[in-house]
């Protein structure tokens, strides 16, 4: 088993940990192990993609039909003159 040292714990937090450990009849070290085990044994769910999350929020509002402007042909670039033709 590994050993871990945690420094700079707020005195208020340490006091609450001591009280919680006493309420459960454990040492502070056992209490910390139990807290870590409980917090890290639950698999966290990955959220939906951003697109899916946005779609779920606005789905009830309905859709919007946008009128798209007609497209014109893309202008062609004039052919550039070569250096020999400008002389």
C-alpha positions in Angstrom: 0.0 0.0 0.0 1.1 3.5 -0.7 1.6 6.2 1.9 0.4 9.8 1.3 1.0 13.0 3.2 -1.4 15.9 2.8 0.0 19.3 3.9 -1.7 22.7 4.5 -5.1 21.4 5.5 -7.3 24.1 6.9 -7.8 23.8 10.6 -11.6 23.9 10.2 -11.5 21.1 7.7 -9.3 19.0 10.0 -11.7 19.6 12.9 -14.7 18.5 10.8 -12.8 15.4 9.7 -11.9 14.6 13.3 -15.6 15.0 14.3 -16.8 12.9 11.4 -14.3 10.1 12.2 -15.4 10.1 15.8 -19.1 9.8 14.8 -18.2 6.8 12.7 -15.9 5.3 15.4 -12.8 5.4 13.2 -9.5 7.1 13.1 -9.0 10.2 11.0 -6.9 8.1 8.6 -9.6 5.5 8.2 -12.2 8.2 7.7 -10.1 9.8 4.9 -9.7 6.4 3.2 -13.4 5.9 3.3 -14.1 9.3 1.9 -11.6 8.8 -0.9 -13.0 5.4 -1.7 -16.5 6.6 -1.8 -15.7 9.6 -4.0 -13.5 7.8 -6.5 -15.3 4.4 -6.7 -18.3 6.0 -8.6 -17.8 6.1 -12.3 -18.4 9.6 -13.6 -20.6 9.9 -16.6 -19.2 11.7 -19.6 -21.4 14.5 -20.7 -23.0 14.6 -24.1 -21.3 16.4 -26.9 -21.7 20.2 -27.0 -24.0 19.9 -30.0 -26.2 17.4 -28.3 -26.4 19.5 -25.2 -27.4 22.6 -27.1 -29.9 20.7 -29.2 -31.5 19.2 -26.0 -31.9 22.7 -24.5 -33.5 24.3 -27.5 -35.4 21.4 -28.9 -38.7 22.4 -27.3 -38.6 25.8 -28.9 -39.1 24.4 -32.4 -37.1 25.0 -35.5 -36.7 28.1 -37.7 -36.8 28.1 -41.4 -34.4 30.5 -42.9 -34.7 31.8 -46.5 -31.3 31.3 -48.1 -30.3 33.9 -50.7 -29.7 32.6 -54.2 -26.1 32.0 -55.1 -24.3 33.6 -58.0 -21.6 32.1 -60.0 -18.1 32.6 -58.6 -16.2 35.3 -60.5 -13.2 34.0 -62.3 -9.9 35.6 -61.9 -8.5 37.3 -64.9 -5.4 35.5 -66.2 -2.3 37.2 -65.1 0.1 38.4 -67.7 3.5 36.8 -67.8 6.6 39.0 -67.5 7.5 38.3 -71.2 4.2 39.6 -72.5 4.5 42.9 -70.8 7.7 43.9 -72.6 
